[in-house]
Amino acid sequence: TKFNDSDINAGFLELRNESLDKAICTFNMILKGNKENLQAYKGRGIAYCLLGDWKKAIDDLSFAINKGFEIEDLRKFRAIAYSAVG
């Protein structure tokens, strides 16, 4: 299945509505179809951070940042996750 911007938007809407598990499922489906979708890594990483799943948050946010997806919010969320794990 090919996912598009409306699928990404749906994932971020779920994230904003604090339906974090649904958001993660949506981003997982997007990544299953496109392993390089940096928006999906961003969204899933933020959701993991909000759930306190620090290791997964760091992995996803670092992947997006290392691929050149430079958004200051990503670094902030990643810093929160790093400080939580010590």
OpenMM code with the backbone's topology and positions (N, CA, C; nanometers):
from openmm import Vec3, app, unit

residues = "THR LYS PHE ASN ASP SER ASP ILE ASN ALA GLY PHE LEU GLU LEU ARG ASN GLU SER LEU ASP LYS ALA ILE CYS THR PHE ASN MET ILE LEU LYS GLY ASN LYS GLU ASN LEU GLN ALA TYR LYS GLY ARG GLY ILE ALA TYR CYS LEU LEU GLY ASP TRP LYS LYS ALA ILE ASP ASP LEU SER PHE ALA ILE ASN LYS GLY PHE GLU ILE GLU ASP LEU ARG LYS PHE ARG ALA ILE ALA TYR SER ALA VAL GLY".split()
positions = [
    Vec3(0.0843, -0.1184, 0.0000),
    Vec3(0.0000, 0.0000, 0.0000),
    Vec3(0.0881, 0.1237, 0.0000),
    Vec3(0.0528, 0.2190, -0.0825),
    Vec3(0.1275, 0.3441, -0.0918),
    Vec3(0.0628, 0.4471, 0.0002),
    Vec3(0.1427, 0.5075, 0.0862),
    Vec3(0.0926, 0.6079, 0.1779),
    Vec3(0.1306, 0.7460, 0.1266),
    Vec3(0.0476, 0.8439, 0.1578),
    Vec3(0.0719, 0.9790, 0.1088),
    Vec3(0.0626, 1.0806, 0.2223),
    Vec3(0.0630, 1.2083, 0.1853),
    Vec3(0.0614, 1.3155, 0.2850),
    Vec3(-0.0605, 1.3094, 0.3754),
    Vec3(-0.1743, 1.2655, 0.3231),
    Vec3(-0.2931, 1.2605, 0.4089),
    Vec3(-0.2760, 1.1551, 0.5185),
    Vec3(-0.2027, 1.0482, 0.4906),
    Vec3(-0.1747, 0.9481, 0.5932),
    Vec3(-0.0830, 1.0060, 0.7010),
    Vec3(0.0179, 1.0811, 0.6593),
    Vec3(0.1066, 1.1481, 0.7547),
    Vec3(0.0256, 1.2449, 0.8392),
    Vec3(-0.0608, 1.3228, 0.7733),
    Vec3(-0.1436, 1.4189, 0.8462),
    Vec3(-0.2339, 1.3488, 0.9467),
    Vec3(-0.2872, 1.2325, 0.9098),
    Vec3(-0.3719, 1.1551, 1.0016),
    Vec3(-0.2914, 1.1123, 1.1237),
    Vec3(-0.1681, 1.0698, 1.1018),
    Vec3(-0.0819, 1.0301, 1.2131),
    Vec3(-0.0542, 1.1459, 1.3073),
    Vec3(-0.0281, 1.2643, 1.2502),
    Vec3(-0.0013, 1.3800, 1.3348),
    Vec3(-0.1273, 1.4291, 1.4047),
    Vec3(-0.2438, 1.4114, 1.3416),
    Vec3(-0.3696, 1.4455, 1.4077),
    Vec3(-0.3913, 1.3549, 1.5292),
    Vec3(-0.3652, 1.2251, 1.5119),
    Vec3(-0.3752, 1.1318, 1.6242),
    Vec3(-0.2779, 1.1724, 1.7346),
    Vec3(-0.1582, 1.2143, 1.6963),
    Vec3(-0.0581, 1.2592, 1.7930),
    Vec3(-0.1085, 1.3812, 1.8706),
    Vec3(-0.1635, 1.4796, 1.7978),
    Vec3(-0.2163, 1.6000, 1.8628),
    Vec3(-0.3339, 1.5682, 1.9550),
    Vec3(-0.4123, 1.4674, 1.9184),
    Vec3(-0.5276, 1.4275, 1.9999),
    Vec3(-0.4880, 1.3314, 2.1118),
    Vec3(-0.3585, 1.3099, 2.1275),
    Vec3(-0.3030, 1.2230, 2.2308),
    Vec3(-0.3474, 1.0774, 2.2174),
    Vec3(-0.3802, 1.0367, 2.0963),
    Vec3(-0.4051, 0.8956, 2.0660),
    Vec3(-0.2715, 0.8361, 2.0232),
    Vec3(-0.1819, 0.8235, 2.1204),
    Vec3(-0.0432, 0.7921, 2.0890),
    Vec3(-0.0262, 0.6534, 2.0297),
    Vec3(-0.0973, 0.5538, 2.0816),
    Vec3(-0.0861, 0.4190, 2.0252),
    Vec3(-0.1361, 0.4149, 1.8816),
    Vec3(-0.2469, 0.4858, 1.8537),
    Vec3(-0.2977, 0.4913, 1.7160),
    Vec3(-0.1990, 0.5619, 1.6244),
    Vec3(-0.1380, 0.6691, 1.6754),
    Vec3(-0.0399, 0.7420, 1.5950),
    Vec3(0.0776, 0.6516, 1.5609),
    Vec3(0.1265, 0.5779, 1.6603),
    Vec3(0.2390, 0.4870, 1.6360),
    Vec3(0.2009, 0.3823, 1.5323),
    Vec3(0.0804, 0.3283, 1.5413),
    Vec3(0.0349, 0.2294, 1.4415),
    Vec3(0.0315, 0.2901, 1.3017),
    Vec3(-0.0179, 0.4128, 1.2913),
    Vec3(-0.0240, 0.4796, 1.1604),
    Vec3(0.1169, 0.5009, 1.1054),
    Vec3(0.2063, 0.5515, 1.1900),
    Vec3(0.3438, 0.5748, 1.1432),
    Vec3(0.4136, 0.4429, 1.1102),
    Vec3(0.3848, 0.3357, 1.1860),
    Vec3(0.4418, 0.2039, 1.1545),
    Vec3(0.3966, 0.1561, 1.0172),
    Vec3(0.2677, 0.1740, 0.9856),
    Vec3(0.2165, 0.1320, 0.8534),
    Vec3(0.2836, 0.2113, 0.7426),
    Vec3(0.3028, 0.3398, 0.7644),
    Vec3(0.3698, 0.4231, 0.6644),
    Vec3(0.5131, 0.3751, 0.6443),
    Vec3(0.5826, 0.3473, 0.7548),
    Vec3(0.7219, 0.3027, 0.7452),
    Vec3(0.7346, 0.1633, 0.6865),
    Vec3(0.6320, 0.0814, 0.7035),
    Vec3(0.6341, -0.0512, 0.6408),
    Vec3(0.6381, -0.0374, 0.4887),
    Vec3(0.5703, 0.0644, 0.4382),
    Vec3(0.5679, 0.0882, 0.2932),
    Vec3(0.6832, 0.1728, 0.2436),
    Vec3(0.7418, 0.2523, 0.3322),
    Vec3(0.8504, 0.3413, 0.2934),
    Vec3(0.9432, 0.3614, 0.4123),
    Vec3(1.0493, 0.2833, 0.4165),
    Vec3(1.1438, 0.2840, 0.5295),
    Vec3(1.2190, 0.4164, 0.5440),
    Vec3(1.2102, 0.5044, 0.4465),
    Vec3(1.2850, 0.6305, 0.4483),
    Vec3(1.1961, 0.7516, 0.4754),
    Vec3(1.0710, 0.7318, 0.5176),
    Vec3(0.9804, 0.8440, 0.5392),
    Vec3(1.0171, 0.9150, 0.6698),
    Vec3(1.0877, 1.0264, 0.6568),
    Vec3(1.1401, 1.0963, 0.7738),
    Vec3(1.0293, 1.1591, 0.8577),
    Vec3(0.9192, 1.1987, 0.7931),
    Vec3(0.8045, 1.2519, 0.8683),
    Vec3(0.7482, 1.1451, 0.9624),
    Vec3(0.7417, 1.0216, 0.9157),
    Vec3(0.6896, 0.9135, 0.9986),
    Vec3(0.7836, 0.8840, 1.1154),
    Vec3(0.9149, 0.8888, 1.0906),
    Vec3(1.0103, 0.8710, 1.2012),
    Vec3(0.9948, 0.9834, 1.3035),
    Vec3(0.9770, 1.1052, 1.2549),
    Vec3(0.9576, 1.2196, 1.3436),
    Vec3(0.8338, 1.1972, 1.4310),
    Vec3(0.7214, 1.1665, 1.3681),
    Vec3(0.5971, 1.1487, 1.4423),
    Vec3(0.6037, 1.0341, 1.5408),
    Vec3(0.6573, 0.9221, 1.4957),
    Vec3(0.6666, 0.8058, 1.5840),
    Vec3(0.7635, 0.8333, 1.6988),
    Vec3(0.8733, 0.9016, 1.6701),
    Vec3(0.9691, 0.9357, 1.7741),
    Vec3(0.9093, 1.0266, 1.8801),
    Vec3(0.8308, 1.1241, 1.8372),
    Vec3(0.7637, 1.2131, 1.9318),
    Vec3(0.6626, 1.1350, 2.0152),
    Vec3(0.5868, 1.0464, 1.9504),
    Vec3(0.4894, 0.9651, 2.0240),
    Vec3(0.5593, 0.8779, 2.1278),
    Vec3(0.6687, 0.8139, 2.0888),
    Vec3(0.7437, 0.7319, 2.1849),
    Vec3(0.7935, 0.8180, 2.3015),
    Vec3(0.8385, 0.9385, 2.2718),
    Vec3(0.8868, 1.0285, 2.3762),
    Vec3(0.7738, 1.0615, 2.4742),
    Vec3(0.6567, 1.0921, 2.4205),
    Vec3(0.5430, 1.1257, 2.5057),
    Vec3(0.4971, 1.0066, 2.5897),
    Vec3(0.5219, 0.8866, 2.5404),
    Vec3(0.4876, 0.7652, 2.6157),
    Vec3(0.5963, 0.7267, 2.7161),
    Vec3(0.7112, 0.7918, 2.7080),
    Vec3(0.8212, 0.7576, 2.7964),
    Vec3(0.9012, 0.6382, 2.7500),
    Vec3(0.8869, 0.6013, 2.6230),
    Vec3(0.9663, 0.4921, 2.5651),
    Vec3(1.0923, 0.5548, 2.5056),
    Vec3(1.1842, 0.5913, 2.5956),
    Vec3(1.2969, 0.6765, 2.5613),
    Vec3(1.3891, 0.6182, 2.4555),
    Vec3(1.4225, 0.4901, 2.4644),
    Vec3(1.5161, 0.4273, 2.3691),
    Vec3(1.4604, 0.4342, 2.2268),
    Vec3(1.3327, 0.3979, 2.2118),
    Vec3(1.2721, 0.4024, 2.0783),
    Vec3(1.2625, 0.5462, 2.0279),
    Vec3(1.2327, 0.6395, 2.1187),
    Vec3(1.2265, 0.7805, 2.0799),
    Vec3(1.3620, 0.8275, 2.0276),
    Vec3(1.4676, 0.7960, 2.1017),
    Vec3(1.6029, 0.8356, 2.0606),
    Vec3(1.6379, 0.7744, 1.9253),
    Vec3(1.6062, 0.6470, 1.9064),
    Vec3(1.6377, 0.5804, 1.7796),
    Vec3(1.5689, 0.6487, 1.6617),
    Vec3(1.4372, 0.6723, 1.6749),
    Vec3(1.3627, 0.7326, 1.5641),
    Vec3(1.4053, 0.8769, 1.5383),
    Vec3(1.4174, 0.9553, 1.6442),
    Vec3(1.4538, 1.0956, 1.6264),
    Vec3(1.5956, 1.1086, 1.5727),
    Vec3(1.6867, 1.0249, 1.6196),
    Vec3(1.8245, 1.0275, 1.5688),
    Vec3(1.8288, 0.9886, 1.4224),
    Vec3(1.7493, 0.8889, 1.3828),
    Vec3(1.7452, 0.8486, 1.2424),
    Vec3(1.7050, 0.9675, 1.1551),
    Vec3(1.5983, 1.0359, 1.1943),
    Vec3(1.5499, 1.1496, 1.1149),
    Vec3(1.6535, 1.2617, 1.1121),
    Vec3(1.7129, 1.2932, 1.2276),
    Vec3(1.8129, 1.3998, 1.2343),
    Vec3(1.9365, 1.3645, 1.1514),
    Vec3(1.9831, 1.2405, 1.1631),
    Vec3(2.1027, 1.1983, 1.0898),
    Vec3(2.0816, 1.1932, 0.9393),
    Vec3(1.9566, 1.1806, 0.8958),
    Vec3(1.9258, 1.1829, 0.7526),
    Vec3(1.9077, 1.3255, 0.7014),
    Vec3(1.9309, 1.4230, 0.7897),
    Vec3(1.9239, 1.5613, 0.7465),
    Vec3(1.7920, 1.6307, 0.7721),
    Vec3(1.7023, 1.5656, 0.8456),
    Vec3(1.5727, 1.6247, 0.8767),
    Vec3(1.5921, 1.7158, 0.9968),
    Vec3(1.6289, 1.8400, 0.9695),
    Vec3(1.6681, 1.9336, 1.0748),
    Vec3(1.5500, 2.0204, 1.1160),
    Vec3(1.4918, 1.9839, 1.2254),
    Vec3(1.3869, 2.0645, 1.2868),
    Vec3(1.4232, 2.0744, 1.4339),
    Vec3(1.4246, 2.1948, 1.4866),
    Vec3(1.4687, 2.2150, 1.6242),
    Vec3(1.3876, 2.1312, 1.7229),
    Vec3(1.2574, 2.1137, 1.6965),
    Vec3(1.1740, 2.0331, 1.7861),
    Vec3(1.2269, 1.8912, 1.8017),
    Vec3(1.2817, 1.8340, 1.6942),
    Vec3(1.3349, 1.6981, 1.7031),
    Vec3(1.4493, 1.6924, 1.8029),
    Vec3(1.5354, 1.7901, 1.7971),
    Vec3(1.6483, 1.7938, 1.8908),
    Vec3(1.5999, 1.8128, 2.0346),
    Vec3(1.4944, 1.8929, 2.0535),
    Vec3(1.4394, 1.9123, 2.1879),
    Vec3(1.3817, 1.7822, 2.2428),
    Vec3(1.3015, 1.7135, 2.1624),
    Vec3(1.2435, 1.5867, 2.2074),
    Vec3(1.3536, 1.4842, 2.2353),
    Vec3(1.4552, 1.4815, 2.1485),
    Vec3(1.5639, 1.3869, 2.1690),
    Vec3(1.6420, 1.4210, 2.2965),
    Vec3(1.6607, 1.5486, 2.3231),
    Vec3(1.7302, 1.5903, 2.4455),
    Vec3(1.6517, 1.5474, 2.5697),
    Vec3(1.5205, 1.5576, 2.5628),
    Vec3(1.4361, 1.5119, 2.6742),
    Vec3(1.4561, 1.3622, 2.6959),
    Vec3(1.4548, 1.2882, 2.5868),
    Vec3(1.4707, 1.1423, 2.5975),
    Vec3(1.6091, 1.1070, 2.6521),
    Vec3(1.7138, 1.1742, 2.6029),
    Vec3(1.8487, 1.1479, 2.6533),
    Vec3(1.8591, 1.1790, 2.8028),
    Vec3(1.8000, 1.2900, 2.8447),
    Vec3(1.8098, 1.3253, 2.9864),
    Vec3(1.7294, 1.2274, 3.0720),
    Vec3(1.6239, 1.1711, 3.0172),
    Vec3(1.5433, 1.0750, 3.0929),
    Vec3(1.6180, 0.9434, 3.1161),
    Vec3(1.7007, 0.9040, 3.0182),
    Vec3(1.7759, 0.7790, 3.0338),
    Vec3(1.9093, 0.8000, 3.1030),
    Vec3(1.9477, 0.9258, 3.1204),
    Vec3(2.0717, 0.9559, 3.1921),
    Vec3(2.1866, 0.9558, 3.0997),
] * unit.nanometer
topology = app.Topology()
chain = topology.addChain("A")
for resn in residues:
    res = topology.addResidue(resn, chain)
    for name in ("N", "CA", "C"):
        topology.addAtom(name, app.Element.getBySymbol(name[0]), res)
